[in-house]
């Protein structure tokens, strides 16, 4: 990843409960993840974050 973009890549394991807590507190990093996330496997990260925001009542 570093050779390709100049940036490092990280995996971030997070439960739905943790993401919901982040949405409820309006954690700015969640917006960054929504914008920048690239799903490698499993549920699409952007759709998950949008759903979490909707469930928390913080959807834009």
Backbone bond lengths (Angstrom), bond angles and torsions (degrees), N, CA, C in turn:
res aa  C-N    CA-C-N  psi(-1)  N-CA   C-N-CA  omega(-1)  CA-C   N-CA-C  phi
1 X - - - 1.441 - - 1.525 110.33 -
2 X 1.316 116.27 -43.08 1.473 118.69 -177.43 1.532 110.88 -60.27
3 X 1.333 117.34 -41.34 1.470 119.28 179.12 1.524 111.48 -64.11
4 X 1.313 115.84 -36.82 1.456 120.97 -175.41 1.527 111.94 -74.76
5 X 1.346 117.06 -43.69 1.469 120.22 -173.36 1.517 114.64 -116.24
6 X 1.337 116.44 -17.00 1.455 119.60 -173.89 1.521 112.21 86.82
7 X 1.326 116.47 -2.10 1.461 121.82 -179.38 1.521 109.98 -117.73
8 X 1.314 115.45 155.16 1.456 119.20 174.55 1.529 108.94 -84.03
9 X 1.311 115.66 158.60 1.459 120.83 177.04 1.517 108.10 -117.61
10 X 1.326 115.05 147.07 1.459 119.63 179.11 1.510 109.66 -138.01
11 X 1.302 115.42 146.41 1.456 119.83 170.01 1.522 107.27 -93.07
12 X 1.308 115.42 143.04 1.453 119.93 -178.39 1.522 108.61 -128.83
13 X 1.329 116.77 99.51 1.458 118.24 177.09 1.532 109.22 -75.79
14 X 1.309 115.89 130.41 1.467 120.15 179.34 1.523 108.59 -149.43
15 X 1.304 115.84 138.26 1.461 120.22 177.36 1.525 109.54 -81.77
16 X 1.330 115.84 162.26 1.468 119.89 175.42 1.522 110.11 -58.64
17 X 1.339 116.33 -38.70 1.469 120.42 -179.79 1.532 110.82 -62.11
18 X 1.328 115.97 -42.23 1.465 119.62 179.11 1.532 110.59 -65.63
19 X 1.328 116.81 -43.03 1.468 120.03 177.87 1.521 110.91 -63.33
20 X 1.331 117.16 -38.79 1.468 121.00 178.36 1.523 110.81 -63.64
21 X 1.323 116.01 -40.66 1.461 120.31 177.39 1.527 110.23 -63.04
22 X 1.325 116.11 -41.64 1.467 120.28 178.52 1.528 110.44 -63.43
23 X 1.331 117.22 -40.40 1.466 120.88 179.07 1.521 110.33 -65.55
24 X 1.331 116.91 -42.55 1.464 121.26 -178.58 1.528 111.85 -63.07
25 X 1.329 116.28 -32.30 1.466 120.03 179.49 1.532 111.60 -93.96
26 X 1.331 114.69 4.34 1.471 121.90 178.89 1.526 112.44 55.92
27 X 1.324 114.78 44.74 1.465 121.06 178.42 1.526 109.46 -63.26
28 X 1.316 116.77 121.33 1.455 122.43 -177.62 1.522 114.30 -59.86
29 X 1.329 116.56 -30.12 1.459 119.70 -178.75 1.523 111.18 -62.07
30 X 1.330 116.82 -29.52 1.457 120.26 179.45 1.526 110.71 -63.38
31 X 1.316 116.78 -39.06 1.470 120.67 176.08 1.523 111.21 -64.94
32 X 1.328 116.11 -38.55 1.463 119.92 177.72 1.521 110.68 -65.72
33 X 1.334 116.53 -41.65 1.463 119.48 177.85 1.514 110.74 -63.68
34 X 1.329 116.23 -40.19 1.468 119.45 178.76 1.530 110.46 -60.15
35 X 1.308 116.48 -40.82 1.462 122.02 -179.07 1.524 112.54 -73.00
36 X 1.328 117.07 -41.94 1.461 121.16 -168.19 1.526 115.62 -104.38
37 X 1.326 118.21 -11.30 1.468 121.09 -172.52 1.522 112.20 -61.03
38 X 1.315 114.84 141.86 1.459 122.81 173.48 1.520 106.34 -127.13
39 X 1.299 116.35 113.19 1.462 120.89 -177.99 1.519 109.69 -80.11
40 X 1.318 116.10 126.96 1.458 121.23 177.98 1.516 111.01 -95.49
41 X 1.314 116.54 -35.04 1.459 121.36 -179.88 1.523 108.58 -157.47
42 X 1.301 116.55 155.45 1.461 120.16 177.79 1.520 112.59 84.54
43 X 1.326 114.93 -160.98 1.461 121.45 -177.20 1.526 110.72 -65.85
44 X 1.323 116.06 139.98 1.458 121.34 179.99 1.527 110.34 -60.03
45 X 1.313 116.39 123.43 1.464 121.93 -175.51 1.526 112.29 -61.19
46 X 1.312 117.54 -42.82 1.473 119.68 -178.46 1.522 111.35 -63.16
47 X 1.334 116.70 -45.56 1.462 119.61 179.09 1.528 110.92 -64.03
48 X 1.317 117.18 -38.42 1.455 120.58 178.46 1.527 110.27 -62.70
49 X 1.307 117.54 -46.39 1.464 121.05 -179.49 1.524 110.71 -64.09
50 X 1.335 117.81 -40.24 1.463 120.36 176.36 1.524 111.04 -61.13
51 X 1.335 116.79 -42.43 1.462 121.20 178.03 1.521 110.98 -63.55
52 X 1.314 116.72 -42.59 1.470 121.43 178.58 1.526 109.52 -60.43
53 X 1.332 117.83 -44.33 1.473 121.49 178.18 1.529 110.45 -61.69
54 X 1.319 117.30 -43.30 1.464 120.30 179.32 1.525 110.75 -62.24
55 X 1.327 116.84 -45.64 1.459 121.42 179.97 1.527 112.07 -63.47
56 X 1.333 116.37 -33.67 1.474 121.18 -178.85 1.531 112.29 -84.68
57 X 1.332 115.96 -6.80 1.466 119.49 -177.71 1.514 112.90 74.38
58 X 1.329 116.00 23.65 1.467 120.04 -179.32 1.527 111.90 -115.24
59 X 1.337 115.75 17.58 1.477 119.52 -179.62 1.510 109.76 -65.34
60 X 1.312 115.20 146.40 1.476 120.28 178.88 1.492 109.98 -96.68
